[in-house]
Amino acid sequence: MIKFFRNIRHRLLSEGKTGKYLKYAIGEIVLVVIGILIALQINNWNENRKQNMRSREYHQRIYEDLDRLTKQGDNLKSNADRVLTSITKAVALLESKKELTREDKKTMDYAMIWFSRTTYQLPALSTYEEMKSNGDLNLIYDVKLRNQITDFYNYLKQVEKVYDKISMAIEDDYKVFSRYIRTYVNPEALSITHDYDFNKMSEDEEFINTFSRLATHWRGYAYFLKIVKQRGDKIQTEFANQTN
């Protein structure tokens, strides 16, 4: 094709048709420019198509991350509520100093087993972290939605710090609990049991006061998990609307 156009130019020059040659050369340049513009347009369209596909994929993955997080958060909150309830009842039993019934014993056993299990790990928003690392947050085209997921991500990081502080506070008081609580582990079944002296615990006001503060700590766990669930559900709905 290039040889064909070159032959035409040579023929026009050899025939002395300079004016036609210039017009033809200009026309050829225009055709080349148009071809380049069309190629650029096609390339831009293709890149936009790829970006839109990546954006939809990211939206779907963030939705799935939020779904895992909110479901796990809901399970953790249910457990935190049970632990909080058992601790509250255990404190009342300690204050009453009455002999434990079979049901009271179950309540105390549950509280003794669970009060120190404060390792609460929520699933990470791994897709958001990937987008942030790759500089792809702009593929969340809705600016309001982008700000919401960013704020939620930062909130989760703050919650993790709060949980670390709560765990440390419980560990700092563990020397008081160790006076009357002994832990046993079955290496074969990998089960854990606790032996405790209820009578001595009920006579120790410092122990009761320290143990009662656990309710505040576990209330913190339950409260923040509740907020995580509420905010996560709301943003998950927004991403579902964007994906569909």
KEMAR-289038 format. One line per 4 residues: number of its first residue (from 1); their letters; for each residue x, y, z of C-alpha. Coordinates in steps of 0.25 Angstrom, whole numbers, plus 5000, padded with zeros to 4 digits. Layout:
<kenus>
NUM = a = X/Y/Z ~ ...
</kenus>
This chain:
<kenus>
1 = mikf = 5000/5000/5000 ~ 5011/5010/5004 ~ 5018/5006/4990 ~ 5005/5009/4983
5 = frni = 5004/5023/4989 ~ 5019/5026/4986 ~ 5018/5022/4972 ~ 5006/5032/4970
9 = rhrl = 5015/5043/4976 ~ 5026/5040/4967 ~ 5017/5040/4955 ~ 5011/5053/4958
13 = lseg = 5025/5059/4960 ~ 5030/5053/4947 ~ 5019/5059/4940 ~ 5021/5073/4946
17 = ktgk = 5008/5073/4953 ~ 5013/5080/4965 ~ 4999/5086/4970 ~ 4993/5072/4969
21 = ylky = 5005/5066/4976 ~ 5003/5076/4988 ~ 4988/5073/4989 ~ 4991/5058/4988
25 = aige = 5002/5059/4999 ~ 4993/5068/5008 ~ 4981/5058/5006 ~ 4991/5046/5009
29 = ivlv = 4995/5053/5022 ~ 4981/5055/5026 ~ 4978/5041/5024 ~ 4989/5037/5032
33 = vigi = 4985/5046/5043 ~ 4971/5041/5043 ~ 4976/5027/5043 ~ 4984/5030/5056
37 = lial = 4972/5037/5062 ~ 4964/5025/5059 ~ 4974/5016/5065 ~ 4975/5024/5077
41 = qinn = 4960/5024/5079 ~ 4960/5009/5078 ~ 4971/5008/5088 ~ 4964/5017/5097
45 = wnen = 4951/5010/5096 ~ 4958/4997/5098 ~ 4965/5002/5111 ~ 4952/5008/5116
49 = rkqn = 4946/4995/5114 ~ 4957/4988/5121 ~ 4956/4998/5133 ~ 4941/4996/5134
53 = mrsr = 4943/4981/5134 ~ 4953/4983/5146 ~ 4944/4993/5153 ~ 4932/4983/5153
57 = eyhq = 4941/4972/5157 ~ 4947/4980/5169 ~ 4932/4984/5173 ~ 4928/4969/5173
61 = riye = 4941/4965/5181 ~ 4939/4977/5191 ~ 4924/4973/5193 ~ 4929/4958/5196
65 = dldr = 4939/4964/5206 ~ 4928/4972/5213 ~ 4919/4960/5213 ~ 4930/4951/5220
69 = ltkq = 4933/4962/5229 ~ 4919/4965/5234 ~ 4915/4951/5235 ~ 4928/4948/5244
73 = gdnl = 4925/4961/5251 ~ 4911/4956/5254 ~ 4916/4943/5259 ~ 4926/4949/5268
77 = ksna = 4916/4959/5274 ~ 4907/4947/5277 ~ 4918/4941/5285 ~ 4922/4954/5292
81 = drvl = 4908/4956/5296 ~ 4908/4942/5302 ~ 4921/4944/5309 ~ 4916/4958/5314
85 = tsit = 4903/4952/5320 ~ 4911/4940/5327 ~ 4920/4950/5333 ~ 4909/4959/5338
89 = kava = 4902/4947/5344 ~ 4915/4942/5350 ~ 4917/4955/5357 ~ 4903/4954/5363
93 = lles = 4906/4940/5368 ~ 4919/4944/5374 ~ 4912/4956/5381 ~ 4901/4947/5386
97 = kkel = 4911/4937/5393 ~ 4901/4926/5391 ~ 4903/4912/5388 ~ 4903/4909/5373
101 = tred = 4892/4902/5367 ~ 4894/4893/5355 ~ 4890/4904/5346 ~ 4899/4914/5353
105 = kktm = 4911/4905/5352 ~ 4909/4905/5337 ~ 4908/4920/5337 ~ 4921/4921/5345
109 = dyam = 4928/4910/5337 ~ 4925/4918/5324 ~ 4929/4931/5329 ~ 4942/4925/5335
113 = iwfs = 4945/4919/5321 ~ 4942/4930/5312 ~ 4945/4943/5320 ~ 4960/4944/5315
117 = rtty = 4958/4939/5301 ~ 4959/4953/5295 ~ 4966/4950/5282 ~ 4955/4955/5272
121 = qlpa = 4960/4955/5258 ~ 4951/4961/5247 ~ 4954/4958/5232 ~ 4962/4968/5225
125 = lsty = 4957/4977/5214 ~ 4967/4970/5205 ~ 4962/4976/5192 ~ 4962/4990/5197
129 = eemk = 4976/4988/5202 ~ 4980/4983/5188 ~ 4973/4994/5181 ~ 4980/5004/5190
133 = sngd = 4994/4998/5188 ~ 4992/4997/5172 ~ 4986/5012/5172 ~ 4973/5006/5167
137 = lnli = 4963/5013/5176 ~ 4959/5022/5165 ~ 4952/5010/5159 ~ 4942/5012/5170
141 = ydvk = 4935/5023/5161 ~ 4925/5027/5171 ~ 4933/5037/5180 ~ 4923/5036/5191
145 = lrnq = 4924/5021/5191 ~ 4939/5022/5190 ~ 4940/5031/5202 ~ 4930/5022/5210
149 = itdf = 4939/5010/5208 ~ 4951/5017/5212 ~ 4945/5023/5224 ~ 4940/5009/5228
153 = ynyl = 4954/5003/5226 ~ 4960/5013/5235 ~ 4949/5011/5245 ~ 4953/4996/5245
157 = kqve = 4967/4999/5248 ~ 4963/5008/5260 ~ 4954/4996/5265 ~ 4966/4987/5264
161 = kvyd = 4974/4997/5273 ~ 4963/4997/5283 ~ 4962/4982/5284 ~ 4977/4982/5286
165 = kism = 4976/4991/5298 ~ 4964/4983/5303 ~ 4972/4970/5302 ~ 4984/4977/5309
169 = aied = 4975/4982/5320 ~ 4969/4968/5323 ~ 4983/4962/5323 ~ 4988/4973/5333
173 = dykv = 4978/4968/5343 ~ 4980/4953/5341 ~ 4989/4953/5353 ~ 4976/4955/5361
177 = fsry = 4969/4944/5354 ~ 4981/4935/5356 ~ 4979/4934/5371 ~ 4967/4925/5369
181 = irty = 4966/4920/5355 ~ 4975/4909/5349 ~ 4975/4904/5335 ~ 4976/4890/5330
185 = vnpe = 4979/4886/5315 ~ 4976/4872/5310 ~ 4987/4870/5299 ~ 4980/4859/5292
189 = alsi = 4966/4865/5291 ~ 4972/4880/5291 ~ 4961/4883/5301 ~ 4962/4894/5312
193 = thdy = 4956/4894/5325 ~ 4957/4903/5337 ~ 4957/4899/5352 ~ 4953/4911/5362
197 = dfnk = 4950/4913/5376 ~ 4936/4920/5376 ~ 4936/4921/5391 ~ 4949/4928/5392
201 = msed = 4946/4937/5380 ~ 4933/4941/5386 ~ 4940/4946/5399 ~ 4950/4954/5391
205 = eefi = 4945/4968/5389 ~ 4957/4972/5380 ~ 4954/4960/5371 ~ 4939/4963/5370
209 = ntfs = 4942/4977/5366 ~ 4953/4973/5356 ~ 4944/4963/5350 ~ 4932/4972/5349
213 = rlat = 4941/4981/5340 ~ 4941/4970/5330 ~ 4927/4974/5327 ~ 4931/4987/5322
217 = hwrg = 4942/4981/5314 ~ 4933/4971/5307 ~ 4922/4982/5305 ~ 4932/4989/5297
221 = yayf = 4935/4977/5288 ~ 4920/4975/5286 ~ 4917/4990/5284 ~ 4928/4992/5273
225 = lkiv = 4924/4979/5266 ~ 4910/4984/5266 ~ 4915/4997/5259 ~ 4923/4989/5249
229 = kqrg = 4911/4981/5245 ~ 4902/4993/5243 ~ 4913/5001/5235 ~ 4917/4988/5227
233 = dkiq = 4903/4985/5223 ~ 4900/4999/5218 ~ 4913/4999/5210 ~ 4910/4985/5205
237 = tefa = 4897/4989/5200 ~ 4903/5001/5192 ~ 4913/4992/5186 ~ 4902/4983/5182
241 = nqtn = 4894/4994/5175 ~ 4907/4998/5167 ~ 4910/4984/5163 ~ 4896/4981/5158
</kenus>
